[in-house]
Amino acid sequence: MLPSPISGTPARRPSPKKIMETILVLAHTENGGALAKSAREALHAAATLHKSLAGSKLVVGLIGENVQSAANSIAACPAIKYFGVTGADFSQSRYATDAAAAEAICKAAQATVVIAPATSRWARVLPGVAQRLGGRADTHVTGAAVADGKISVNRWYYRQRMEGVSTRTQRPWFIGIDPGSQTPCECGAGTAAVEMVAVNLTDASKRTTVIGIREPKADAQTIRPDAQLLFVTGAGWTKKQADGQTHVPEAEKLILGFLKQSRASLGSSKSLVDLGGEGQAVLPFLSHLNQVGQTGATPRHAKGLSTCCHGEEPHTVGWRFIGERRAVNLDPNCGWARGKADVLYIADAFKVIAKVNELLAGGKT
Ligand SMILES: Cc1cc2nc3c(=O)[nH]c(=O)nc-3n(C[C@H](O)[C@H](O)[C@H](O)COP(=O)(O)OP(=O)(O)OC[C@H]3O[C@@H](n4cnc5c(N)ncnc54)[C@H](O)[C@@H]3O)c2cc1C
């Protein structure tokens, strides 16, 4: 109780204002008008918050050339309203038009919390939109929850070594959900009424033109975030073997053969991807994008198999989100043997992978 400055009688401390949150799920459509799995993951996170937050509203905002089929595909979700910004100008990723569209939807929805998949398209736009609206943005969020009527988010710091939980009072609060961190929403289809939001674009906002997309051929694409298995290759594949010789062409054949049959995602140690820059014999399908670890990626897969990789800390720190870990190494004292793998096979990876490929070709999994 505080003393009242006028009468001297105790005055009541004003109770903190309870925010009735309007949770907006903001997504863009893919080529062809569908919603990506990452958008369904964001929807799942938002619907879970909405369920735990009394008095909250859940709404959806969609941006793309045409959003009706995307809205219909999630029509059975608990959202009470759908907003859309459509047209050829919004079909592809472009900062100026995406930011204008996102801003217009946030205003139309009067959103206080904006949950969006952290796709490359949204990740570069949404912090700017938060700035325009006087809000705040959190990126790389891997979890969101409600406790005592307050929303909190989880994210990892210091190269995935520490997990932090934070909350904010500033609104609107933009929350970018890391793809692969949530269960995708399984809400069914139906017919959704989409309220179109007009966006006035200036010519200046359309200066950037997308003239095409350069990407590896489907069978050359070795990074597969949705794969069950992460297959990691280390520098050992290019080192001299028991016969005193290197066997790089054989390594290439074995690794590509395994990837083709298992559909695993390919990760690598830093040493192996760095070899190219050092003018040594290399595996041509590997780039720094494959690198896992402290200065590389931290992929999410149910299982991981490491081959010819020593398992040093700067590498294994990138395995934080790998469920079951196995490694094949000739050295019984390698890093994997020190509590970093669930199973370590002391074996020659050339022989092991040749045998595994043979079994896979014979239909054994
Ligand atoms: C600041 C910093 C950041 C770093 N960031 C990263 C990072 O992000 N990612 C990363 O990977 N590294 C990183 N490193 C480097 C890391 O410390 C290691 O040097 C690197 O991971 C070693 O790669 P490797 O295990 O492939 O090679 P090596 O250490 O050369 O190990 C090769 C392994 O292959 C085994 N081998 C050889 N032949 C066979 C065979 N026939 N069958 C089975 N096993 C075989 C050997 O026993 C050996 O254990 C970083 C280092 C620093 C200092």
The ligand as a Gaussian input file, in Angstrom:
#p B3LYP/6-31G(d) Opt

LIG

0 1
 C       37.896000     -21.143000     -33.349000
 C       37.724000     -22.498000     -33.979000
 C       36.515000     -22.813000     -34.569000
 C       36.341000     -24.065000     -35.151000
 N       35.113000     -24.362000     -35.714000
 C       34.908000     -25.586000     -36.217000
 C       33.651000     -25.954000     -36.767000
 O       32.711000     -25.159000     -36.821000
 N       33.505000     -27.205000     -37.245000
 C       34.534000     -28.121000     -37.228000
 O       34.331000     -29.241000     -37.700000
 N       35.731000     -27.795000     -36.745000
 C       35.958000     -26.557000     -36.243000
 N       37.185000     -26.242000     -35.773000
 C       38.301000     -27.192000     -36.010000
 C       38.303000     -28.361000     -35.054000
 O       38.961000     -27.994000     -33.856000
 C       39.058000     -29.550000     -35.689000
 O       40.320000     -29.124000     -36.136000
 C       38.329000     -30.183000     -36.854000
 O       36.983000     -30.444000     -36.539000
 C       39.036000     -31.492000     -37.213000
 O       38.457000     -32.043000     -38.344000
 P       38.478000     -33.605000     -38.626000
 O       38.038000     -34.322000     -37.392000
 O       37.729000     -33.872000     -39.879000
 O       40.007000     -33.882000     -38.980000
 P       41.176000     -34.584000     -38.191000
 O       41.384000     -33.993000     -36.862000
 O       42.321000     -34.626000     -39.137000
 O       40.634000     -36.056000     -37.933000
 C       40.523000     -37.026000     -38.932000
 C       40.033000     -38.285000     -38.272000
 O       39.813000     -39.263000     -39.275000
 C       40.118000     -40.527000     -38.706000
 N       40.318000     -41.467000     -39.822000
 C       41.265000     -41.431000     -40.794000
 N       41.069000     -42.444000     -41.656000
 C       39.996000     -43.135000     -41.224000
 C       39.328000     -44.302000     -41.672000
 N       39.714000     -44.963000     -42.771000
 N       38.245000     -44.719000     -40.986000
 C       37.821000     -44.073000     -39.869000
 N       38.425000     -42.986000     -39.378000
 C       39.498000     -42.516000     -40.067000
 C       41.353000     -40.275000     -37.867000
 O       41.490000     -41.281000     -36.875000
 C       41.042000     -38.903000     -37.274000
 O       40.412000     -39.043000     -36.007000
 C       37.404000     -24.996000     -35.169000
 C       38.604000     -24.679000     -34.564000
 C       38.778000     -23.444000     -33.984000
 C       40.086000     -23.127000     -33.346000

